[in-house]
Amino acid sequence: NPNWMDQNHLCYHYTTGQRRHQNNPRPRTHQEKILVDAPGQFNALLCRPAPVLALAPMQDVTDLPFLRLMARYGGADLYVTEYFRVHAESRLEKPILRSITQNPTGRPLMAQMIGNDIPALIRTARELLRHPVAAIDLNLGCPAPIVYRKCAGGGLLREPARINAILGALRDAIDIPFTVKTRIGFDDPAVFEELLPIFARHRINLLTVHGRTVAEGYRSAVHYDFIRRAAECLPCPVLANGNVYSAAKAASVLNETRTAGLMIGRAAIRNPWLFQQIRQHLAGEPPALPTGHDVLRYIRELYEATRQPAFRETSHVARMKKYMNYIGIGIEPTGSFLHHIRRAHTEAEFFAHCEEHLDHNRPMPLEPFELDLKASDVLAGQHR
């Protein structure tokens, strides 16, 4: 068996910590069947021999229209919502909730929470249990300063004792799969050895590890050895996250980390065919590469899928640039496309630049080029 199958023996752990649903003599409603089936689909996914391919949660990106579009391109096996902000006065955010109630992917969808208030986290988790979620996920990795300064997301990695208390309380409150997405530390990965037994103690059902610290953001290389350490010592499956930009890199990371699968974020914005390409590569088939026309069509579909009626044209073009940053670094190596697309103001200007570079039938790997960017650029850092 390939090395990436090493975690498959953990299948019997996947339901550890989940309470059995008591027998209910009355027939289940359609909604109740969905509520039961979503966690079951999640467990079945983790028990299959092939590696799990998950789309990473990305705030203000992986919303309902984006999930719908990704599913049309072959899509991931597992999806995660944008995070629900949790505090004493919080309520479930309706746009994110619609991703759950209208899940367009046909695949299990995990609901992610971010926060540090235990009663509020428990309340929010119980509210989410009323909806067709496959699992409840806790964010311990968000590197945004506005988040970690409030000791949420990656900020909690400075306080392992607090993480221990939060995980214990949530495990007791959640009777479906409970998962965690984390980084390897806040500014020092040495804390990861302290975190691993905490994750094991509370019988989480899946751990996703982004192999950088919060302080490193996306600018350093990914420390895959820490991800492998988690896969080797935890009783739950582990997904590797960070710089998986091609089918070949996916196979390499699976082999290096020996995880049960991969979670892919920014590269999937650039290349929605990536999940299917990985499946083809692992099956011994050559991955099918899109042409320039295919990429142009994808950008047009993304433009229409994310268009909001209340937005003016210039506002929507500006909003598209957050996607185009990640698409742009895979279009051509000089940085010209990225430079010009960032300066487009109208729809006509925007698509004129796209057509200039993509109106062709040549195959496009869509792997990130190493562009000469300023240190302050949002894309500065390691992409490979």
VENVENCOR-V644184 format. One record per pair of residues at least 12 apart in sequence whose C-alpha atoms are under 6 Angstrom apart, sorted by sequence separation. I is the first residue (numbers start at 1). J is the second residue. D is the distance in whole Angstrom. If there is no record, write none. Layout:
i = (I,I)
j = (J,J)
d = (D,D)
//
This chain:
i = (141,142,211,140,141,211,139,140,239,55,238,239,241,54,238,239,240,241,245,53,54,57,59,110,237,239,53,54,55,57,58,109,110,112,54,57,109,110,111,112,113,114,179,108,110,111,112,178,179,181,183,187,178,179,180,181,182,183,184,186,86,157,158,177,179,184,185,186,187,231,80,83,84,85,86,157,183,184,228,78,79,80,81,83,87,183,206,208,227,247,80,81,205,206,207,208,209,210,247,314,88,206,209,210,314,87,71,164,168,200,64,11,68,116,330,333,115,330,330,114,329,330,329,137,140,141,135,136,137,138,139,140,141,135,137,118,270,270,154,296,293,42,292,293,292,293,292,293,292,38,291,292,143,291,291,290,291,289,290,42,39,38,35,34,243,243,19,18,18,221,219,220,219,17,14,73,76,73,74,56,53,55,56,51,52,53,54,55,56,51,53,55,65,4,4,3,6,7,4,3,4)
j = (153,154,223,153,154,224,153,154,259,76,259,260,262,76,260,261,262,263,267,76,77,80,82,133,260,262,77,78,79,81,82,133,134,136,79,82,134,135,136,137,138,139,204,134,136,137,138,204,205,207,209,213,205,206,207,208,209,210,211,213,114,185,186,205,207,212,213,214,215,259,109,112,113,114,115,186,212,213,257,108,109,110,111,113,117,213,236,238,257,277,111,112,236,237,238,239,240,241,278,345,120,238,241,242,346,120,105,198,202,234,99,47,104,152,366,369,152,367,368,153,368,369,369,178,181,182,177,178,179,180,181,182,183,178,180,166,326,327,214,358,358,108,358,359,359,360,360,361,361,108,361,362,214,362,363,363,364,363,364,134,134,134,132,132,383,384,175,175,176,382,381,382,382,203,205,272,275,273,276,263,261,263,264,260,261,262,263,264,265,261,263,265,305,254,255,255,258,260,258,258,259)
d = (5,5,5,4,4,6,5,5,6,6,5,6,6,5,6,5,5,5,5,5,6,5,5,6,6,5,5,5,5,6,6,6,5,6,6,5,5,5,5,4,5,5,5,5,6,6,6,5,5,6,6,6,6,5,5,5,5,5,6,5,6,6,6,6,6,6,5,5,5,6,5,5,5,5,5,5,6,5,4,5,5,5,5,5,6,6,6,6,6,6,6,6,6,5,5,5,6,5,4,6,5,6,6,6,6,6,5,6,6,6,5,5,5,6,5,5,5,5,4,6,5,6,6,6,6,4,5,5,5,5,5,5,5,6,5,6,6,4,6,6,6,6,4,6,6,6,5,6,5,6,5,6,5,5,4,6,6,6,6,6,4,4,5,6,6,6,5,5,6,6,4,6,5,6,5,6,6,6,6,6,6,6,5,5,4,5,4,5,5,4,6,6,6,5,5,5,6,5,4,6,6)
//
